[in-house]
Amino acid sequence: MTPDPLALATQLFDRLETAWNAGDGAAFGQPFADVTDFVDIRGSHHHGDSVAMGRGHQAIFDTIYKGSTIRYAVTSARTAAPGCIVATASATLDAPSGPMVGASRSQITALVVDQGDRWAITAFHNTLAAPAPARAG
C-alpha cells in the first residue's frame, strides 16, 4: 500500500532536518536508500548507501557546516509509479561560519522508493537558489 506521498515526504525531510540540526551524520544518512545518488549544491555527485551518506554529512557537520541549522519545507509530493514518490522541498541553511556563512536557500528534488521494509530516498538533487532580486524603491 502506498502511503500519502506528502505525509511520507514530510516525515523523511523532518528526520533529515532533526539530524542536521543535531550534527548527527549517522541519523542524517538513515532516510537514504541502499543505493543513493546525491547531487549537492555545488553540483558534485555522490553515490553510495545510507552509511556513506551519513559519513559524508558527518564530515561537513564537523567542518564547513559546524553549528549550522537547516529548515526543510516539502512543497510537493506525488506518486510517480507504484512504489515511487517524487518530492520537492525548499531548504534554508543558516551557517555561522565557513564558505556558506549566513543564510542561503536551495531547492531539492528527491526520489523516494519502497524498499520492501521501508521507504527511502534513492535520489536527492540539491540546487542552490539564486538570491531574490533587490526591490527598487
C-alpha positions as semicolon CSV with decimal commas, in nm:
position;residue;x (nm);y (nm);z (nm)
1;M;0,000;0,000;0,000
2;T;0,137;0,340;-0,097
3;P;0,126;0,592;0,186
4;D;0,015;0,950;0,140
5;P;0,304;1,099;-0,065
6;L;0,305;1,437;0,110
7;A;0,295;1,285;0,459
8;L;0,576;1,040;0,377
9;A;0,799;1,307;0,219
10;T;0,738;1,541;0,513
11;Q;0,831;1,266;0,758
12;L;1,158;1,194;0,574
13;F;1,256;1,561;0,548
14;D;1,168;1,614;0,916
15;R;1,413;1,334;1,002
16;L;1,681;1,495;0,785
17;E;1,623;1,834;0,950
18;T;1,641;1,692;1,303
19;A;1,963;1,505;1,224
20;W;2,127;1,806;1,053
21;N;2,043;2,037;1,342
22;A;2,189;1,783;1,586
23;G;2,505;1,748;1,373
24;D;2,437;1,372;1,356
25;G;2,565;1,230;1,028
26;A;2,458;0,872;1,100
27;A;2,100;0,983;1,166
28;F;2,110;1,205;0,856
29;G;2,206;0,904;0,644
30;Q;1,928;0,676;0,772
31;P;1,649;0,801;0,540
32;F;1,861;0,721;0,233
33;A;1,831;0,401;0,030
34;D;2,066;0,108;-0,010
35;V;2,181;0,277;-0,332
36;T;2,162;0,655;-0,347
37;D;2,265;0,922;-0,595
38;F;2,311;1,257;-0,421
39;V;2,392;1,582;-0,602
40;D;2,497;1,856;-0,361
41;I;2,456;2,232;-0,401
42;R;2,795;2,258;-0,577
43;G;2,687;2,001;-0,835
44;S;2,911;1,723;-0,701
45;H;2,766;1,374;-0,745
46;H;2,793;1,132;-0,452
47;H;2,696;0,767;-0,487
48;G;2,657;0,517;-0,205
49;D;2,435;0,375;0,064
50;S;2,286;0,530;0,376
51;V;2,609;0,475;0,569
52;A;2,811;0,660;0,303
53;M;2,558;0,945;0,301
54;G;2,589;0,966;0,679
55;R;2,969;0,965;0,674
56;G;2,979;1,234;0,409
57;H;2,745;1,455;0,604
58;Q;2,928;1,397;0,931
59;A;3,240;1,531;0,761
60;I;3,066;1,858;0,673
61;F;2,888;1,880;1,011
62;D;3,233;1,867;1,174
63;T;3,389;2,125;0,941
64;I;3,231;2,373;0,699
65;Y;2,876;2,343;0,839
66;K;2,969;2,312;1,206
67;G;2,694;2,469;1,417
68;S;2,467;2,528;1,119
69;T;2,093;2,476;1,117
70;I;1,858;2,388;0,837
71;R;1,485;2,411;0,779
72;Y;1,317;2,196;0,514
73;A;0,967;2,254;0,379
74;V;0,817;1,997;0,145
75;T;0,649;2,187;-0,137
76;S;0,505;1,896;-0,335
77;A;0,494;1,518;-0,343
78;R;0,325;1,277;-0,581
79;T;0,322;0,911;-0,669
80;A;0,517;0,878;-0,994
81;A;0,475;0,499;-1,026
82;P;0,393;0,215;-0,787
83;G;0,645;0,230;-0,504
84;C;0,794;0,558;-0,628
85;I;0,732;0,911;-0,498
86;V;0,878;1,235;-0,634
87;A;0,905;1,514;-0,379
88;T;1,027;1,870;-0,392
89;A;1,134;2,075;-0,094
90;S;1,288;2,407;-0,011
91;A;1,573;2,441;0,235
92;T;1,704;2,735;0,433
93;L;2,053;2,689;0,574
94;D;2,194;2,919;0,841
95;A;2,570;2,874;0,875
96;P;2,761;3,064;1,146
97;S;3,092;3,038;0,957
98;G;3,262;2,879;0,659
99;P;3,206;2,918;0,286
100;M;2,827;2,941;0,320
101;V;2,823;3,184;0,617
102;G;2,484;3,342;0,666
103;A;2,153;3,226;0,528
104;S;2,117;3,051;0,194
105;R;1,830;2,878;0,022
106;S;1,812;2,575;-0,202
107;Q;1,556;2,367;-0,389
108;I;1,559;1,989;-0,367
109;T;1,409;1,713;-0,576
110;A;1,402;1,372;-0,408
111;L;1,302;1,033;-0,542
112;V;1,161;0,813;-0,266
113;V;1,121;0,439;-0,323
114;D;0,963;0,146;-0,144
115;Q;1,248;-0,087;-0,048
116;G;1,012;-0,351;0,089
117;D;1,092;-0,293;0,456
118;R;1,096;0,086;0,440
119;W;1,056;0,391;0,219
120;A;1,388;0,561;0,146
121;I;1,541;0,840;-0,062
122;T;1,729;0,696;-0,361
123;A;1,800;1,022;-0,547
124;F;1,850;1,368;-0,400
125;H;1,933;1,674;-0,610
126;N;2,002;1,992;-0,415
127;T;2,031;2,318;-0,613
128;L;2,136;2,646;-0,458
129;A;1,863;2,904;-0,521
130;A;1,958;3,241;-0,659
131;P;1,911;3,529;-0,415
132;A;1,589;3,720;-0,456
133;P;1,639;4,032;-0,669
134;A;1,660;4,360;-0,481
135;R;1,343;4,561;-0,490
136;A;1,352;4,902;-0,647
137;G;1,217;5,155;-0,423
